[in-house]
Amino acid sequence: MTNPVDEYKGQLIKAGRWQLMTPQEQAGYIRHHIEEHLLPDELGKLAARANVKTVVLTHLNDDYIPFAEMVKKHFSGQVLIAKDLMEF
């Protein structure tokens, strides 16, 4: 699987939105995802160190089951992908 940031960028390219961004906006988008979001591998390692039982992935737009699989490489607990209006 490709890097999640590349996945997001690819979606923007496919939708035609990336091409409408200035180079500064593109750089800011990449920087935002690297600096302000956890990558799935990092999340899995963090959850394992914290000994949590469940990880809930949120703020995802489409079917990101591969991201859950990336978390599970480092975390043996339950990994859920949240949908709008779900309750825990």
N, CA, C and O atoms as a CHARMM CRD file, in Angstrom:
* protein
*
  352
    1    1 MET  N      0.84400  -1.19000   0.00000 PROA 1      0.00000
    2    1 MET  CA     0.00000   0.00000   0.00000 PROA 1      0.00000
    3    1 MET  C      0.88100   1.24300   0.00000 PROA 1      0.00000
    4    1 MET  O      1.97200   1.25800   0.57100 PROA 1      0.00000
    5    2 THR  N      0.38500   2.26400  -0.64500 PROA 2      0.00000
    6    2 THR  CA     1.12000   3.51900  -0.68800 PROA 2      0.00000
    7    2 THR  C      0.94600   4.27700   0.61900 PROA 2      0.00000
    8    2 THR  O      0.10300   3.93700   1.45000 PROA 2      0.00000
    9    3 ASN  N      1.73300   5.27300   0.77400 PROA 3      0.00000
   10    3 ASN  CA     1.65900   6.16500   1.93200 PROA 3      0.00000
   11    3 ASN  C      0.28800   6.83400   1.96200 PROA 3      0.00000
   12    3 ASN  O     -0.20600   7.25600   0.91600 PROA 3      0.00000
   13    4 PRO  N     -0.34300   6.94200   3.14000 PROA 4      0.00000
   14    4 PRO  CA    -1.66000   7.59000   3.21300 PROA 4      0.00000
   15    4 PRO  C     -1.68400   9.00600   2.65400 PROA 4      0.00000
   16    4 PRO  O     -2.68300   9.41300   2.06100 PROA 4      0.00000
   17    5 VAL  N     -0.62500   9.75200   2.82700 PROA 5      0.00000
   18    5 VAL  CA    -0.59300  11.11500   2.28800 PROA 5      0.00000
   19    5 VAL  C     -0.67300  11.05600   0.76200 PROA 5      0.00000
   20    5 VAL  O     -1.35600  11.87000   0.14100 PROA 5      0.00000
   21    6 ASP  N      0.02500  10.09100   0.16300 PROA 6      0.00000
   22    6 ASP  CA    -0.05800   9.91600  -1.28400 PROA 6      0.00000
   23    6 ASP  C     -1.46000   9.49200  -1.71400 PROA 6      0.00000
   24    6 ASP  O     -1.93100   9.88200  -2.78300 PROA 6      0.00000
   25    7 GLU  N     -2.12300   8.69100  -0.88000 PROA 7      0.00000
   26    7 GLU  CA    -3.50200   8.28200  -1.15700 PROA 7      0.00000
   27    7 GLU  C     -4.41300   9.51700  -1.20300 PROA 7      0.00000
   28    7 GLU  O     -5.19700   9.67900  -2.13900 PROA 7      0.00000
   29    8 TYR  N     -4.30700  10.38000  -0.19500 PROA 8      0.00000
   30    8 TYR  CA    -5.12400  11.58600  -0.14800 PROA 8      0.00000
   31    8 TYR  C     -4.84200  12.47800  -1.36200 PROA 8      0.00000
   32    8 TYR  O     -5.75800  12.99200  -2.00400 PROA 8      0.00000
   33    9 LYS  N     -3.56100  12.64500  -1.65300 PROA 9      0.00000
   34    9 LYS  CA    -3.17900  13.47000  -2.80200 PROA 9      0.00000
   35    9 LYS  C     -3.75300  12.88300  -4.08400 PROA 9      0.00000
   36    9 LYS  O     -4.26400  13.61600  -4.93000 PROA 9      0.00000
   37   10 GLY  N     -3.67200  11.57300  -4.23000 PROA 10     0.00000
   38   10 GLY  CA    -4.21100  10.91200  -5.41300 PROA 10     0.00000
   39   10 GLY  C     -5.70700  11.14000  -5.57800 PROA 10     0.00000
   40   10 GLY  O     -6.20300  11.30000  -6.69300 PROA 10     0.00000
   41   11 GLN  N     -6.41800  11.15300  -4.45900 PROA 11     0.00000
   42   11 GLN  CA    -7.85900  11.41600  -4.51700 PROA 11     0.00000
   43   11 GLN  C     -8.12700  12.83800  -5.00000 PROA 11     0.00000
   44   11 GLN  O     -9.03900  13.07400  -5.79200 PROA 11     0.00000
   45   12 LEU  N     -7.32600  13.77700  -4.51600 PROA 12     0.00000
   46   12 LEU  CA    -7.49600  15.16500  -4.95700 PROA 12     0.00000
   47   12 LEU  C     -7.18300  15.31300  -6.43900 PROA 12     0.00000
   48   12 LEU  O     -7.87400  16.04000  -7.15300 PROA 12     0.00000
   49   13 ILE  N     -6.14400  14.62700  -6.90300 PROA 13     0.00000
   50   13 ILE  CA    -5.78600  14.66700  -8.32500 PROA 13     0.00000
   51   13 ILE  C     -6.92500  14.09100  -9.15300 PROA 13     0.00000
   52   13 ILE  O     -7.33400  14.67400 -10.15800 PROA 13     0.00000
   53   14 LYS  N     -7.43000  12.94700  -8.72500 PROA 14     0.00000
   54   14 LYS  CA    -8.51800  12.28800  -9.45400 PROA 14     0.00000
   55   14 LYS  C     -9.75600  13.18000  -9.53300 PROA 14     0.00000
   56   14 LYS  O    -10.44700  13.20100 -10.55200 PROA 14     0.00000
   57   15 ALA  N    -10.03100  13.90600  -8.46800 PROA 15     0.00000
   58   15 ALA  CA   -11.19700  14.79400  -8.43300 PROA 15     0.00000
   59   15 ALA  C    -10.93800  16.13400  -9.13100 PROA 15     0.00000
   60   15 ALA  O    -11.85900  16.93300  -9.29700 PROA 15     0.00000
   61   16 GLY  N     -9.68600  16.38100  -9.54100 PROA 16     0.00000
   62   16 GLY  CA    -9.34400  17.63600 -10.20300 PROA 16     0.00000
   63   16 GLY  C     -9.07800  18.79200  -9.26500 PROA 16     0.00000
   64   16 GLY  O     -8.87300  19.92000  -9.71100 PROA 16     0.00000
   65   17 ARG  N     -9.08000  18.52400  -7.96300 PROA 17     0.00000
   66   17 ARG  CA    -8.89500  19.60200  -6.97900 PROA 17     0.00000
   67   17 ARG  C     -7.42500  19.96500  -6.78900 PROA 17     0.00000
   68   17 ARG  O     -7.10600  21.13100  -6.55600 PROA 17     0.00000
   69   18 TRP  N     -6.52200  18.98300  -6.88400 PROA 18     0.00000
   70   18 TRP  CA    -5.08900  19.23200  -6.68400 PROA 18     0.00000
   71   18 TRP  C     -4.58100  20.23500  -7.72100 PROA 18     0.00000
   72   18 TRP  O     -3.81200  21.14100  -7.40200 PROA 18     0.00000
   73   19 GLN  N     -5.02000  20.05800  -8.95700 PROA 19     0.00000
   74   19 GLN  CA    -4.56500  20.90500 -10.04900 PROA 19     0.00000
   75   19 GLN  C     -5.00500  22.35900  -9.87500 PROA 19     0.00000
   76   19 GLN  O     -4.40200  23.26400 -10.45100 PROA 19     0.00000
   77   20 LEU  N     -6.04100  22.58000  -9.09200 PROA 20     0.00000
   78   20 LEU  CA    -6.52900  23.94400  -8.85700 PROA 20     0.00000
   79   20 LEU  C     -5.77400  24.65600  -7.74300 PROA 20     0.00000
   80   20 LEU  O     -5.91200  25.86600  -7.56400 PROA 20     0.00000
   81   21 MET  N     -4.97200  23.89700  -6.99200 PROA 21     0.00000
   82   21 MET  CA    -4.21300  24.47800  -5.88100 PROA 21     0.00000
   83   21 MET  C     -2.93300  25.12800  -6.38800 PROA 21     0.00000
   84   21 MET  O     -2.33900  24.69000  -7.37300 PROA 21     0.00000
   85   22 THR  N     -2.52700  26.17800  -5.69400 PROA 22     0.00000
   86   22 THR  CA    -1.21800  26.77100  -5.97500 PROA 22     0.00000
   87   22 THR  C     -0.14400  25.85400  -5.40000 PROA 22     0.00000
   88   22 THR  O     -0.45200  25.00700  -4.56200 PROA 22     0.00000
   89   23 PRO  N      1.09800  26.00100  -5.82700 PROA 23     0.00000
   90   23 PRO  CA     2.17200  25.19500  -5.22700 PROA 23     0.00000
   91   23 PRO  C      2.25200  25.37500  -3.70800 PROA 23     0.00000
   92   23 PRO  O      2.56200  24.42600  -2.98800 PROA 23     0.00000
   93   24 GLN  N      1.97600  26.57800  -3.22400 PROA 24     0.00000
   94   24 GLN  CA     2.00200  26.82300  -1.78000 PROA 24     0.00000
   95   24 GLN  C      0.87600  26.06600  -1.07700 PROA 24     0.00000
   96   24 GLN  O      1.07900  25.50900   0.00100 PROA 24     0.00000
   97   25 GLU  N     -0.30300  26.04600  -1.68300 PROA 25     0.00000
   98   25 GLU  CA    -1.42300  25.29800  -1.11100 PROA 25     0.00000
   99   25 GLU  C     -1.13900  23.80300  -1.11200 PROA 25     0.00000
  100   25 GLU  O     -1.45500  23.11100  -0.14500 PROA 25     0.00000
  101   26 GLN  N     -0.54900  23.30500  -2.18100 PROA 26     0.00000
  102   26 GLN  CA    -0.18500  21.88800  -2.24700 PROA 26     0.00000
  103   26 GLN  C      0.81000  21.53800  -1.14700 PROA 26     0.00000
  104   26 GLN  O      0.65900  20.52900  -0.45900 PROA 26     0.00000
  105   27 ALA  N      1.82700  22.38000  -0.98600 PROA 27     0.00000
  106   27 ALA  CA     2.83100  22.13800   0.05800 PROA 27     0.00000
  107   27 ALA  C      2.18600  22.20000   1.43800 PROA 27     0.00000
  108   27 ALA  O      2.51200  21.39300   2.30900 PROA 27     0.00000
  109   28 GLY  N      1.27800  23.14600   1.64500 PROA 28     0.00000
  110   28 GLY  CA     0.58800  23.25800   2.92200 PROA 28     0.00000
  111   28 GLY  C     -0.27700  22.04800   3.20700 PROA 28     0.00000
  112   28 GLY  O     -0.35600  21.60000   4.35100 PROA 28     0.00000
  113   29 TYR  N     -0.92200  21.51300   2.19300 PROA 29     0.00000
  114   29 TYR  CA    -1.75100  20.31700   2.33300 PROA 29     0.00000
  115   29 TYR  C     -0.89800  19.12800   2.78700 PROA 29     0.00000
  116   29 TYR  O     -1.25500  18.41200   3.72200 PROA 29     0.00000
  117   30 ILE  N      0.22500  18.93500   2.11300 PROA 30     0.00000
  118   30 ILE  CA     1.13300  17.83600   2.47300 PROA 30     0.00000
  119   30 ILE  C      1.66000  18.04100   3.89200 PROA 30     0.00000
  120   30 ILE  O      1.66400  17.10800   4.69500 PROA 30     0.00000
  121   31 ARG  N      2.10000  19.24400   4.19800 PROA 31     0.00000
  122   31 ARG  CA     2.63600  19.54900   5.52800 PROA 31     0.00000
  123   31 ARG  C      1.57700  19.29400   6.60600 PROA 31     0.00000
  124   31 ARG  O      1.88000  18.71500   7.64900 PROA 31     0.00000
  125   32 HSD  N      0.34400  19.72100   6.35600 PROA 32     0.00000
  126   32 HSD  CA    -0.74900  19.50800   7.31100 PROA 32     0.00000
  127   32 HSD  C     -0.91800  18.02300   7.61700 PROA 32     0.00000
  128   32 HSD  O     -1.02900  17.64400   8.78300 PROA 32     0.00000
  129   33 HSD  N     -0.93900  17.18600   6.59800 PROA 33     0.00000
  130   33 HSD  CA    -1.16100  15.75400   6.82100 PROA 33     0.00000
  131   33 HSD  C      0.02700  15.08000   7.50200 PROA 33     0.00000
  132   33 HSD  O     -0.15400  14.11600   8.24500 PROA 33     0.00000
  133   34 ILE  N      1.20800  15.56200   7.26400 PROA 34     0.00000
  134   34 ILE  CA     2.38600  14.96900   7.90200 PROA 34     0.00000
  135   34 ILE  C      2.52900  15.44700   9.34300 PROA 34     0.00000
  136   34 ILE  O      2.85000  14.65500  10.22900 PROA 34     0.00000
  137   35 GLU  N      2.29500  16.73100   9.58200 PROA 35     0.00000
  138   35 GLU  CA     2.54400  17.30400  10.90100 PROA 35     0.00000
  139   35 GLU  C      1.35500  17.23100  11.85100 PROA 35     0.00000
  140   35 GLU  O      1.55000  17.24700  13.06600 PROA 35     0.00000
  141   36 GLU  N      0.13500  17.15200  11.33600 PROA 36     0.00000
  142   36 GLU  CA    -1.03500  17.25400  12.19200 PROA 36     0.00000
  143   36 GLU  C     -1.89200  15.99700  12.24000 PROA 36     0.00000
  144   36 GLU  O     -2.92500  15.98100  12.90800 PROA 36     0.00000
  145   37 HSD  N     -1.48600  14.96000  11.55300 PROA 37     0.00000
  146   37 HSD  CA    -2.20600  13.68900  11.56800 PROA 37     0.00000
  147   37 HSD  C     -1.21400  12.57900  11.89200 PROA 37     0.00000
  148   37 HSD  O     -0.03100  12.67800  11.56600 PROA 37     0.00000
  149   38 LEU  N     -1.69700  11.53500  12.52800 PROA 38     0.00000
  150   38 LEU  CA    -0.86700  10.35000  12.74800 PROA 38     0.00000
  151   38 LEU  C     -0.98800   9.43300  11.54600 PROA 38     0.00000
  152   38 LEU  O     -2.08400   9.21700  11.03000 PROA 38     0.00000
  153   39 LEU  N      0.12800   8.89700  11.10400 PROA 39     0.00000
  154   39 LEU  CA     0.08000   7.87500  10.08000 PROA 39     0.00000
  155   39 LEU  C     -0.35600   6.56600  10.72500 PROA 39     0.00000
  156   39 LEU  O     -0.10300   6.36700  11.91400 PROA 39     0.00000
  157   40 PRO  N     -0.99500   5.67800   9.99400 PROA 40     0.00000
  158   40 PRO  CA    -1.49900   4.43700  10.58300 PROA 40     0.00000
  159   40 PRO  C     -0.44200   3.61400  11.31800 PROA 40     0.00000
  160   40 PRO  O     -0.72200   3.07300  12.38700 PROA 40     0.00000
  161   41 ASP  N      0.75800   3.51000  10.76600 PROA 41     0.00000
  162   41 ASP  CA     1.82400   2.77400  11.45500 PROA 41     0.00000
  163   41 ASP  C      2.14800   3.40500  12.80100 PROA 41     0.00000
  164   41 ASP  O      2.31500   2.70800  13.80100 PROA 41     0.00000
  165   42 GLU  N      2.23700   4.73800  12.81600 PROA 42     0.00000
  166   42 GLU  CA     2.53000   5.44900  14.06700 PROA 42     0.00000
  167   42 GLU  C      1.42400   5.23000  15.09100 PROA 42     0.00000
  168   42 GLU  O      1.69400   5.03800  16.27600 PROA 42     0.00000
  169   43 LEU  N      0.17400   5.26100  14.62300 PROA 43     0.00000
  170   43 LEU  CA    -0.96100   5.05000  15.51000 PROA 43     0.00000
  171   43 LEU  C     -0.93800   3.65400  16.11500 PROA 43     0.00000
  172   43 LEU  O     -1.19600   3.48800  17.30700 PROA 43     0.00000
  173   44 GLY  N     -0.63200   2.65600  15.30600 PROA 44     0.00000
  174   44 GLY  CA    -0.55100   1.29100  15.80600 PROA 44     0.00000
  175   44 GLY  C      0.51300   1.13600  16.87900 PROA 44     0.00000
  176   44 GLY  O      0.28300   0.48000  17.89500 PROA 44     0.00000
  177   45 LYS  N      1.66200   1.73000  16.66200 PROA 45     0.00000
  178   45 LYS  CA     2.74400   1.66100  17.65500 PROA 45     0.00000
  179   45 LYS  C      2.36000   2.38700  18.93900 PROA 45     0.00000
  180   45 LYS  O      2.61900   1.89500  20.03700 PROA 45     0.00000
  181   46 LEU  N      1.74400   3.55500  18.79900 PROA 46     0.00000
  182   46 LEU  CA     1.31800   4.33300  19.96100 PROA 46     0.00000
  183   46 LEU  C      0.26500   3.57100  20.76900 PROA 46     0.00000
  184   46 LEU  O      0.34200   3.51600  21.99600 PROA 46     0.00000
  185   47 ALA  N     -0.70700   2.99100  20.08500 PROA 47     0.00000
  186   47 ALA  CA    -1.76500   2.23800  20.77200 PROA 47     0.00000
  187   47 ALA  C     -1.18800   1.01700  21.49200 PROA 47     0.00000
  188   47 ALA  O     -1.61700   0.69200  22.59900 PROA 47     0.00000
  189   48 ALA  N     -0.23400   0.35300  20.88000 PROA 48     0.00000
  190   48 ALA  CA     0.38800  -0.81200  21.51600 PROA 48     0.00000
  191   48 ALA  C      1.13700  -0.39700  22.77700 PROA 48     0.00000
  192   48 ALA  O      1.02600  -1.05800  23.81000 PROA 48     0.00000
  193   49 ARG  N      1.89600   0.69100  22.70000 PROA 49     0.00000
  194   49 ARG  CA     2.63800   1.16900  23.87300 PROA 49     0.00000
  195   49 ARG  C      1.69200   1.60800  24.98800 PROA 49     0.00000
  196   49 ARG  O      2.01200   1.45400  26.16600 PROA 49     0.00000
  197   50 ALA  N      0.52900   2.15300  24.62500 PROA 50     0.00000
  198   50 ALA  CA    -0.42000   2.64800  25.61200 PROA 50     0.00000
  199   50 ALA  C     -1.30700   1.53500  26.18300 PROA 50     0.00000
  200   50 ALA  O     -2.08000   1.76600  27.11300 PROA 50     0.00000
  201   51 ASN  N     -1.19100   0.34700  25.62700 PROA 51     0.00000
  202   51 ASN  CA    -1.98500  -0.80300  26.07700 PROA 51     0.00000
  203   51 ASN  C     -3.48500  -0.54700  26.02100 PROA 51     0.00000
  204   51 ASN  O     -4.22100  -0.99400  26.90100 PROA 51     0.00000
  205   52 VAL  N     -3.94600   0.16400  25.00000 PROA 52     0.00000
  206   52 VAL  CA    -5.38100   0.36500  24.85000 PROA 52     0.00000
  207   52 VAL  C     -6.00400  -0.88500  24.23900 PROA 52     0.00000
  208   52 VAL  O     -5.30500  -1.70000  23.63500 PROA 52     0.00000
  209   53 LYS  N     -7.30200  -1.03600  24.39300 PROA 53     0.00000
  210   53 LYS  CA    -7.98500  -2.21900  23.87400 PROA 53     0.00000
  211   53 LYS  C     -8.54800  -2.00900  22.47600 PROA 53     0.00000
  212   53 LYS  O     -8.65700  -2.95400  21.69500 PROA 53     0.00000
  213   54 THR  N     -8.90700  -0.75700  22.16000 PROA 54     0.00000
  214   54 THR  CA    -9.54700  -0.46900  20.88000 PROA 54     0.00000
  215   54 THR  C     -9.03600   0.85500  20.33200 PROA 54     0.00000
  216   54 THR  O     -8.82400   1.81600  21.07200 PROA 54     0.00000
  217   55 VAL  N     -8.84400   0.88300  19.01800 PROA 55     0.00000
  218   55 VAL  CA    -8.50600   2.10800  18.29600 PROA 55     0.00000
  219   55 VAL  C     -9.67300   2.39800  17.35800 PROA 55     0.00000
  220   55 VAL  O    -10.14600   1.51300  16.64600 PROA 55     0.00000
  221   56 VAL  N    -10.12800   3.64400  17.36700 PROA 56     0.00000
  222   56 VAL  CA   -11.18900   4.06300  16.45400 PROA 56     0.00000
  223   56 VAL  C    -10.59200   5.08000  15.48800 PROA 56     0.00000
  224   56 VAL  O    -10.14600   6.15300  15.89500 PROA 56     0.00000
  225   57 LEU  N    -10.59100   4.73400  14.21600 PROA 57     0.00000
  226   57 LEU  CA   -10.09200   5.64200  13.19000 PROA 57     0.00000
  227   57 LEU  C    -11.23100   6.57000  12.78700 PROA 57     0.00000
  228   57 LEU  O    -12.32500   6.11900  12.44800 PROA 57     0.00000
  229   58 THR  N    -10.96200   7.86600  12.82900 PROA 58     0.00000
  230   58 THR  CA   -11.97700   8.85600  12.47500 PROA 58     0.00000
  231   58 THR  C    -11.42400   9.80100  11.42900 PROA 58     0.00000
  232   58 THR  O    -10.24800   9.74100  11.07100 PROA 58     0.00000
  233   59 HSD  N    -12.28400  10.66900  10.94900 PROA 59     0.00000
  234   59 HSD  CA   -11.88300  11.71600  10.01400 PROA 59     0.00000
  235   59 HSD  C    -11.42200  11.11100   8.69300 PROA 59     0.00000
  236   59 HSD  O    -10.48700  11.60200   8.06100 PROA 59     0.00000
  237   60 LEU  N    -12.09900  10.03000   8.28700 PROA 60     0.00000
  238   60 LEU  CA   -11.79300   9.37900   7.01500 PROA 60     0.00000
  239   60 LEU  C    -12.97000   9.56700   6.07700 PROA 60     0.00000
  240   60 LEU  O    -14.12400   9.50900   6.50300 PROA 60     0.00000
  241   61 ASN  N    -12.68400   9.79000   4.80600 PROA 61     0.00000
  242   61 ASN  CA   -13.74200  10.10900   3.85600 PROA 61     0.00000
  243   61 ASN  C    -14.32300   8.90200   3.13400 PROA 61     0.00000
  244   61 ASN  O    -15.51600   8.89500   2.83100 PROA 61     0.00000
  245   62 ASP  N    -13.53700   7.90300   2.85600 PROA 62     0.00000
  246   62 ASP  CA   -13.99200   6.76400   2.06200 PROA 62     0.00000
  247   62 ASP  C    -13.67700   5.47000   2.79700 PROA 62     0.00000
  248   62 ASP  O    -13.51100   5.45800   4.01700 PROA 62     0.00000
  249   63 ASP  N    -13.59800   4.40400   2.05600 PROA 63     0.00000
  250   63 ASP  CA   -13.31100   3.09200   2.62500 PROA 63     0.00000
  251   63 ASP  C    -11.80000   2.96600   2.84300 PROA 63     0.00000
  252   63 ASP  O    -11.04200   2.76100   1.89500 PROA 63     0.00000
  253   64 TYR  N    -11.37900   3.08800   4.08600 PROA 64     0.00000
  254   64 TYR  CA    -9.95500   3.04600   4.39900 PROA 64     0.00000
  255   64 TYR  C     -9.59300   1.80300   5.19500 PROA 64     0.00000
  256   64 TYR  O     -8.79900   1.86600   6.13400 PROA 64     0.00000
  257   65 ILE  N    -10.17600   0.68100   4.81800 PROA 65     0.00000
  258   65 ILE  CA    -9.84000  -0.58200   5.47300 PROA 65     0.00000
  259   65 ILE  C     -8.32700  -0.83600   5.41900 PROA 65     0.00000
  260   65 ILE  O     -7.77200  -1.33400   6.39800 PROA 65     0.00000
  261   66 PRO  N     -7.63900  -0.51500   4.31700 PROA 66     0.00000
  262   66 PRO  CA    -6.17900  -0.73200   4.31900 PROA 66     0.00000
  263   66 PRO  C     -5.47000   0.02800   5.43900 PROA 66     0.00000
  264   66 PRO  O     -4.45000  -0.44200   5.94300 PROA 66     0.00000
  265   67 PHE  N     -5.99000   1.19600   5.83900 PROA 67     0.00000
  266   67 PHE  CA    -5.37000   1.93100   6.93400 PROA 67     0.00000
  267   67 PHE  C     -5.51100   1.15200   8.23200 PROA 67     0.00000
  268   67 PHE  O     -4.57900   1.10800   9.03500 PROA 67     0.00000
  269   68 ALA  N     -6.66700   0.54000   8.44200 PROA 68     0.00000
  270   68 ALA  CA    -6.86400  -0.29500   9.64100 PROA 68     0.00000
  271   68 ALA  C     -5.86900  -1.44100   9.63600 PROA 68     0.00000
  272   68 ALA  O     -5.32300  -1.79500  10.68000 PROA 68     0.00000
  273   69 GLU  N     -5.63100  -2.01800   8.48200 PROA 69     0.00000
  274   69 GLU  CA    -4.65100  -3.11300   8.38400 PROA 69     0.00000
  275   69 GLU  C     -3.25300  -2.62000   8.73500 PROA 69     0.00000
  276   69 GLU  O     -2.47400  -3.35800   9.33800 PROA 69     0.00000
  277   70 MET  N     -2.92800  -1.39800   8.37100 PROA 70     0.00000
  278   70 MET  CA    -1.61400  -0.84300   8.70800 PROA 70     0.00000
  279   70 MET  C     -1.48400  -0.65100  10.21700 PROA 70     0.00000
  280   70 MET  O     -0.41500  -0.88100  10.78100 PROA 70     0.00000
  281   71 VAL  N     -2.57200  -0.22900  10.87600 PROA 71     0.00000
  282   71 VAL  CA    -2.56500  -0.08400  12.33500 PROA 71     0.00000
  283   71 VAL  C     -2.34000  -1.44900  12.96500 PROA 71     0.00000
  284   71 VAL  O     -1.56100  -1.57900  13.91000 PROA 71     0.00000
  285   72 LYS  N     -3.02300  -2.47300  12.44400 PROA 72     0.00000
  286   72 LYS  CA    -2.96400  -3.82500  13.01100 PROA 72     0.00000
  287   72 LYS  C     -1.58400  -4.47400  12.88200 PROA 72     0.00000
  288   72 LYS  O     -1.30100  -5.46000  13.56100 PROA 72     0.00000
  289   73 LYS  N     -0.73900  -3.93700  12.02900 PROA 73     0.00000
  290   73 LYS  CA     0.62700  -4.48000  11.93200 PROA 73     0.00000
  291   73 LYS  C      1.37200  -4.29800  13.24900 PROA 73     0.00000
  292   73 LYS  O      2.28500  -5.06500  13.55700 PROA 73     0.00000
  293   74 HSD  N      0.98900  -3.28900  14.02800 PROA 74     0.00000
  294   74 HSD  CA     1.69200  -2.97300  15.27000 PROA 74     0.00000
  295   74 HSD  C      0.81000  -3.07500  16.50300 PROA 74     0.00000
  296   74 HSD  O      1.29900  -2.95700  17.62700 PROA 74     0.00000
  297   75 PHE  N     -0.49400  -3.29400  16.30500 PROA 75     0.00000
  298   75 PHE  CA    -1.45700  -3.27200  17.40300 PROA 75     0.00000
  299   75 PHE  C     -2.36900  -4.48300  17.28400 PROA 75     0.00000
  300   75 PHE  O     -2.96500  -4.71800  16.23300 PROA 75     0.00000
  301   76 SER  N     -2.47600  -5.24900  18.35900 PROA 76     0.00000
  302   76 SER  CA    -3.24900  -6.49000  18.29800 PROA 76     0.00000
  303   76 SER  C     -4.69600  -6.33800  18.76800 PROA 76     0.00000
  304   76 SER  O     -5.46500  -7.29700  18.70200 PROA 76     0.00000
  305   77 GLY  N     -5.07900  -5.15200  19.24100 PROA 77     0.00000
  306   77 GLY  CA    -6.44600  -4.94200  19.70500 PROA 77     0.00000
  307   77 GLY  C     -7.40600  -4.70000  18.55900 PROA 77     0.00000
  308   77 GLY  O     -7.05700  -4.85900  17.38900 PROA 77     0.00000
  309   78 GLN  N     -8.61100  -4.31500  18.90900 PROA 78     0.00000
  310   78 GLN  CA    -9.65200  -4.05900  17.92800 PROA 78     0.00000
  311   78 GLN  C     -9.41800  -2.70800  17.25400 PROA 78     0.00000
  312   78 GLN  O     -9.08100  -1.72600  17.91600 PROA 78     0.00000
  313   79 VAL  N     -9.59800  -2.66400  15.94400 PROA 79     0.00000
  314   79 VAL  CA    -9.47700  -1.42700  15.18100 PROA 79     0.00000
  315   79 VAL  C    -10.79600  -1.20800  14.44500 PROA 79     0.00000
  316   79 VAL  O    -11.20600  -2.03000  13.62500 PROA 79     0.00000
  317   80 LEU  N    -11.45200  -0.09200  14.74700 PROA 80     0.00000
  318   80 LEU  CA   -12.73100   0.24400  14.12500 PROA 80     0.00000
  319   80 LEU  C    -12.57300   1.47300  13.24600 PROA 80     0.00000
  320   80 LEU  O    -11.76500   2.35700  13.53200 PROA 80     0.00000
  321   81 ILE  N    -13.35300   1.51800  12.17000 PROA 81     0.00000
  322   81 ILE  CA   -13.39700   2.70400  11.33300 PROA 81     0.00000
  323   81 ILE  C    -14.73100   3.38000  11.58000 PROA 81     0.00000
  324   81 ILE  O    -15.78100   2.83500  11.23800 PROA 81     0.00000
  325   82 ALA  N    -14.69500   4.55700  12.16900 PROA 82     0.00000
  326   82 ALA  CA   -15.90700   5.27100  12.55500 PROA 82     0.00000
  327   82 ALA  C    -16.64700   5.78100  11.32000 PROA 82     0.00000
  328   82 ALA  O    -16.05200   6.20600  10.33000 PROA 82     0.00000
  329   83 LYS  N    -17.94800   5.71700  11.42800 PROA 83     0.00000
  330   83 LYS  CA   -18.84700   6.29800  10.41700 PROA 83     0.00000
  331   83 LYS  C    -19.68200   7.36800  11.11900 PROA 83     0.00000
  332   83 LYS  O    -19.83300   7.33500  12.34000 PROA 83     0.00000
  333   84 ASP  N    -20.21700   8.30200  10.36300 PROA 84     0.00000
  334   84 ASP  CA   -21.05500   9.35400  10.94700 PROA 84     0.00000
  335   84 ASP  C    -22.16200   8.75700  11.79500 PROA 84     0.00000
  336   84 ASP  O    -22.79100   7.77000  11.41400 PROA 84     0.00000
  337   85 LEU  N    -22.39100   9.36200  12.94300 PROA 85     0.00000
  338   85 LEU  CA   -23.44000   9.02900  13.88800 PROA 85     0.00000
  339   85 LEU  C    -23.20900   7.74400  14.66900 PROA 85     0.00000
  340   85 LEU  O    -24.10400   7.30600  15.39100 PROA 85     0.00000
  341   86 MET  N    -22.03900   7.12800  14.54700 PROA 86     0.00000
  342   86 MET  CA   -21.74700   5.94400  15.36100 PROA 86     0.00000
  343   86 MET  C    -21.58100   6.38200  16.81800 PROA 86     0.00000
  344   86 MET  O    -21.12900   7.49200  17.09600 PROA 86     0.00000
  345   87 GLU  N    -21.94700   5.50700  17.72500 PROA 87     0.00000
  346   87 GLU  CA   -21.77500   5.76200  19.14400 PROA 87     0.00000
  347   87 GLU  C    -20.91900   4.66200  19.75000 PROA 87     0.00000
  348   87 GLU  O    -21.00700   3.49900  19.35600 PROA 87     0.00000
  349   88 PHE  N    -20.08600   5.04600  20.71600 PROA 88     0.00000
  350   88 PHE  CA   -19.19400   4.08500  21.36600 PROA 88     0.00000
  351   88 PHE  C    -19.36000   4.18100  22.87600 PROA 88     0.00000
  352   88 PHE  O    -18.69800   3.45500  23.61700 PROA 88     0.00000
